[in-house]
């Protein structure tokens, strides 16, 4: 068996190692256009910031090591230019010498990755306007920082943009971040990004949301970034992080099926429309688990798994990729934001019915030092309670809760299961009622009808008259420090004695700081004959939606 | 409805709050023998060490707050002395005044907890021999430390003993820990406790495993602890942490069914043998999920959940407790040990077939600073791969992986599911191939027959002749720093060229440092016609079993 693999980073390297383990006798050739195989893509921003001090750390493995350990024929600096699917050969160009040659295959795995998008803007090809994909890119960026540049403009508020922002700030470079959407981190729901916005601002990042770049010009040694608003920003370096597009040239030109977003189309075996050609990684089209719509997910975990499965099937095994649920995480300064499954945005777009809850628990017992709150949002099926997605933002312990929910989604579990989950508790690690359990209680309470909840949007977007009568059940101190406009204050601890002050002819909405006292107030009021719902997640959720009010 | 609750800590307090939310009209009385309700049991050791600086932090809530917020009649200092199940009354003794009175009930919930065991040893009642259960206990212990004692003896190497050891060391008190078993932390398998033993020794704890106390005597202001070995230890304070026994006096005397280990027997509704009496928390008997045998699990999470479910059912709802899977965690110095589900010991005892794997991954990407290895052991069904239990020891990220596996066990997932789990990856938080995935790969490889593995015990406990021919596939440097006795060294990178050096008439066992190179070596050898198995978890696992060789 002769197996060719195009691309030697995450998907390609995984495929090559897996294929060798399965087939000691196979001839396996890996073509990598760049000089390095299997480098630490996700570590690049941290090398700019000096968090990762040694460049060698970024080399997960080397071509030499792959050759020796896995008996692979690794050809770096080698670009696969075309595929002849009838003759079953590829045309390879050695970039150093220019020599071209054909190489035949029995099976072919494509893992070419995705390339950073360079928008067609005036001046975008000026020197000093960089992207970040590989070690050569990071060398260029780091060299500029080491030379002592004072100012950088980052275009794009996605994962890479934010990771770079942190690392530029750590190096003392004044950082402007421009994002054309009104929110950072497009996969997240907007309110869940509020703490990240606040952190970036607190760290001195000049954050420009809802602003676009219209072009670049040169001014001496500086660059000028021109914005839609008319603002012109003088800077010394621009890094574009506005997304990636699948490297599909080979696939397109050889007539393999691709999707509307350009990804190479594969089946569950990672097989393309040609039964001898497989594909894995960022170049591949994914199906959204909720909507079934095609999309692209440039994530290392899925790329590795797809590489393994492509190799399995190329070697004659029947293994299947289970799909990508979009589990992702970002660390930026002291904040962590993570998500898994569907967002509210995605569910709405797909027209999929859902309910949602917010809780604001600490990552561990409040009585143990270092407890810090997180905001956790869970989306679930309104009929059967099946978990559809979750997002969390906070500091420690966010990754743990999202991983737990990621597995629960994979298992098809419900919010009722979340109530009962038996998680590890000691005061440094969690709570006897873990954030996961708390979210389960709140969500299950809605579905059981014990705990009528109203989403904040249904209160805020409603005109004065049909709007529910708002009761803030926190203490007067909390109330006077900030409350939802139009609310009356009636602390939960006085509620039973002051029921006569509450109108019986109005629908009520109560809220507290995080939802817990509001829940008790709701129970008291229901059992006293009022029509009432609790505003899920309380005032803290309100402040996620309306941070500046 | 009139509901009485005996005990106002974890299970009792949860039951009371839940009952009030369900039944605003119910009369609910909580009897607590001690002066405090709902204190932070699990935080007590950290108050001794000063990690938790303020005593008030230990009060999760107060009787006053429960009265006001939940409209509960909370009676502290009130001991329930007996139950008249026919008349449906309890006899209550006010401990301050000595007054006794009857209180009637419609439903009764027992949550009396468990009391520390005081072994019947000569001198065990001497002053200065303390236990740790509540705030009065911790005050006594902390007072002695604040007075400047120099030496303490802790009896019992369970969770509380180890947490206390850390906190005494932090206070500068020379600490001796005596455990009559040969291992610490009885719920764990012995090899998984090795890093904890090493940490305690490194921190200067005088650790005496396999040693028992035979009695205590007084010597001036000091105490003398007499050991079975004949050693006599002079000390200033003794804390007994040798386990707890369920407070079952009320249940026994009123004729409620109890189990062989003394726990109050309940059904899935937390209902005792009397249909109007429920029980929750440490006093209740649990069924082991694997063996079905009764046991006791004094854990706060299950106590809280049981309290809620007891209240549900006392209020006429049908909710069910799903059982306790024994998820537990310990932090001691910089180490974390955690487990969920069945241990190997428990599976063997129950005669349940299983396979096991060990992996030693870092908690996050190796290229990001701060990566530290953990040891992760997973037990699974040899037929269908269903996960039966897991244990991990290391530093950061141990809690996350055990929580993920705890949920996977609850969902009935398999090691094949672990391979595919899509967990959150950025280099600070995990790896593109997470420790969970790695464990899944190794375990699934065994079940698919790709990766024949042999447990270390099957190598070590076998006489020279039928013992497999041992090959260490690490580098000569690693080999010379320590290897399994009798192994030959043949680095994996030279294996393909040196196959002729390996006997073809022997069964082979290969190993590396953690199992990964051993896996590749196994694949190479199998495909070259050898009979071979990889020693799971490699040399690092060997060092867990044989730390001193």
Interface residues (C-beta under 8 A of the other chain):
Chain A: X10 X20 X21 X22 X23 X24 X25 X40 X42 X43 X46 X51 X52 X53 X57 X58 X60 X68 X69 X70 X71 X159 X163 X299 X300 X301 X302 X303 X304 X305 X322 X324 X325 X327 X328 X329 X330 X331 X336 X338 X340 X365 X367 X368 X369 X399 X400 X402 X403 X404 X406 X407 X408 X410 X411 X412 X413 X417 X419 X420 X421 X422 X423 X424 X425 X426 X427 X428 X429 X430 X432 X433 X434 X437 X450 X492 X493 X496 X517 X519 X520 X523 X524 X527 X528
Chain B: X10 X20 X21 X22 X23 X24 X25 X40 X42 X43 X46 X51 X52 X53 X57 X58 X60 X68 X69 X70 X71 X159 X163 X299 X300 X301 X302 X303 X304 X305 X322 X324 X325 X327 X328 X329 X330 X331 X336 X338 X340 X365 X366 X367 X368 X369 X399 X400 X402 X403 X404 X406 X407 X408 X410 X411 X412 X413 X417 X419 X420 X421 X422 X423 X424 X425 X426 X427 X428 X429 X430 X432 X433 X434 X437 X450 X492 X493 X496 X517 X519 X520 X523 X524 X527 X528
